[in-house]
Amino acid sequence: MRISFILPFASLSGGIRVIATYARELTQAGHEVTVISRPLRVKTSPLRTLINKITGKARARAREDRTTPFLDFLGDRHVVLDRFRPVTPRDVPDGDAVIATWWETAESVAQLPATKGKKFYLLQDYETFGNLPAEDVATSYTLPLHKIAVSGYIRDCVRENHGVSDITVIPNAVDTKQFDAPPRARNTPLTVGFLYHAHPRKRADLALAAVLAAKHLVPDLRVVAFGRGWPAEEFGLPDWVDYHQSPPQAEIPKLYAACDLWLFTSDHEGFGLPLLEAMACRTPVLATRAGAAADLIDGTNGDLLAADRHAFATKIAEVAQMTPDAWQAMSDAAYQTAHSYTWTDAAQRLVTEIQATEGTSP
């Protein structure tokens, strides 16, 4: 088939990496894939530039502004538009399917002629962020595009808040060649880990509060964390937390595998790839119900918990009291969850969805 993905700026974000992975899998399966993206839109006032510099956001923004290398394998089939503008019919080759990946690209795809292919909208998040135009985002969910969500969480949010019922869920997978670990015994002392991210919805504050509370129940508890930035002073990261700033990609699986539990504390996520990354490294997960957590965690490979520090701390203490065999069973179940579904499986499900879909009506 001939499949086109319409992207915003092709950055280093997790969502763009997902598209690049689909493009690679589909290409390897013999499909003709074109990815169309826009150049970066630079629109920063002198005052904002100064504020970013003072607050340290300039460095983080610079990372976000880098173009991903993950689409390089496409060569000239990754088309970058001449300037920041909407996609037009001239930009998109005729094909079997055209897939929007962001609310702005959904508007463009909805206006394309039928010759460009069946129209889809890949929902990687519920994009009601404070910095986006809420009415325009909401309108994108009602456009005549077939909706594919990467998690039941997104599907349910769009169904409940926008009355859109026909949404297929095709979950993300994890690169099991990168994220893998041999069987191991539980650590002594018990070791838990979490991802530090400054964005409020990631709730790093909840993860920290949970391990602080757990430390009273399990005094010798060891804690590992990593993230792109350095936790601000006001975050209050204790010196007994083994923190790794911007670790190399090759080191991240080792950090997951060094832990007996991984904490996923987000309030809101589209998917939450650390869920699968940790489980692929045989680390059970304690998670809120954000993102794909409710799709993946079933009580054998971790637990779903209320977004409450005491709930997390209590469960950490329970795991510390588990028999070695009981923890091993939980670790094995986590590994099986992550390794039983691959990106090849996800790509084939996408192909099946395209083939089964008729026309362009929602």
KAZI-V29909 format. One record per backbone hydrogen bond with DSSP energy under -1.0 kcal/mol. NH is the residue of the N-H (numbers start at 1). CO is the residue of the C=O. Records with the same first field share a line. If there is no record, write none. Layout:
NH->CO + CO
//
This chain:
3->32
4->97
5->34
6->99
7->36
11->9
17->13
18->14
19->15
20->16
21->17
22->18
23->19
24->20
25->21
26->22
27->23
28->24
29->25
30->27
31->26
32->1
34->3
35->77
36->5
37->79
49->45
50->46
51->47
52->48
53->49
54->50
55->51
56->52
57->52
58->52
61->57
62->58
63->59
64->60
65->61
66->63
68->10
72->69
74->71
75->72
77->74
78->75
79->35
81->37
91->88
95->115
96->2
97->2
98->118
99->4
100->120
101->6
106->102
107->103
108->104
109->105
110->106
112->109
116->113
117->114
118->96
120->98
121->146
122->100
123->148
127->125
128->126
129->127
132->129
137->133
138->134
139->135
140->136
142->139
145->143
146->119
148->121
149->168
150->123
155->151
156->152
157->153
158->154
159->155
160->156
161->157
162->158
163->159
167->165
168->147
170->149
176->174
179->175
192->222
193->261
194->224
196->226
202->199
203->200
207->203
208->204
209->205
210->206
211->207
212->208
213->209
214->210
215->211
218->214
221->218
222->190
224->192
225->242
226->194
227->244
235->232
236->233
241->238
242->223
243->241
244->225
246->227
251->248
255->251
256->252
257->253
259->256
260->191
261->191
262->284
263->193
264->286
267->201
268->201
275->272
277->273
278->274
279->275
280->276
282->279
283->278
285->301
286->262
287->303
288->264
292->271
293->290
296->292
297->293
303->285
305->287
308->306
312->308
313->309
314->310
315->311
316->312
317->313
318->314
319->315
320->316
322->319
327->323
328->324
329->325
330->326
331->327
332->328
333->329
334->330
335->331
336->332
337->333
338->334
339->335
340->336
346->342
347->343
348->344
349->345
350->346
351->347
352->348
353->349
354->350
355->351
356->352
357->353
//
